[in-house]
Amino acid sequence: MQTAAPANTSETAPRPWWMTALALFCAGTVLFLVPRDLCFEATRDVEVWGGFEVRGCAALLTAPLHWLIFGVGAVAFWRARPWIVTWAAGYVFYVAASHLVWSEVSPHGNGWPIGLAQAAAISVPGVLLLRARRRSLPRRVRIR
């Protein structure tokens, strides 16, 4: 019986530099968000989900979800988990769509043309993530 040598996976390959950078970005975001959401009243009382502002107690209760998202991102990028790239790209596209919605529905927004420009600009990292995934991360090896 032949056994295949392990493929060049995240356990054997070095972590790409961009995954290290994104792990540090996610960790830094958590370190920024937690005190901001807990200590500063102006930011503590507002969270944005799907482009809609959540205020008051609901904002305070949902803020840890943002911390969790970036915390999971930090650990997964640091450990070079292949699934995190697609997941992060999806989150980037969600944030882009949320900016479009927020620009139109929020009294603080600047209308859909600005929201569309913001969404387009924010989508660029999502596209880059998907391209980097295809080039840098190993493909699954099928043993027949």
Protein Blocks (a to p, Z undefined) as FASTA:
>chain_A
ZZddddddfklpccdfklmmmmmmmmmmmmmmmmmmmmmmklmmpcceehiacehjllmm
mmmmmmmmmmmmmmmmmnopaklmmmmmmmmmmmmmmmmmmmmmpmkbgbjklmmmmmmm
mmmmmmmmmmmmmmmpccddddZZ
